[in-house]
Amino acid sequence: MFTCDNCGRQVETEGETLTWTTSVENGRRRNYCDACSRTHLRSIEGKLDSEWW
């Protein structure tokens, strides 16, 4: 089971996460679904921690 660290959306297979974004914040791997990735794209590219979104 894979879970979006922003909205909590869950999917069962890794294949469903192909459009998701992965980042590392404070040494912890975080996954964001495609909807959250699109919404917060500039913050992700600017390397802002998810706390700032």
C-alpha angles and dihedrals in degrees: 000000000000122000132196108238091214108045102011096240110162132207129180105219133049089230089068090060096060091109094044125106124235124201137169116231120181090343093307122115113232129190126205126192121237093260094052090042091056093045095050101031096126092049091049092049090046088056092238114161113249089249087076095056 
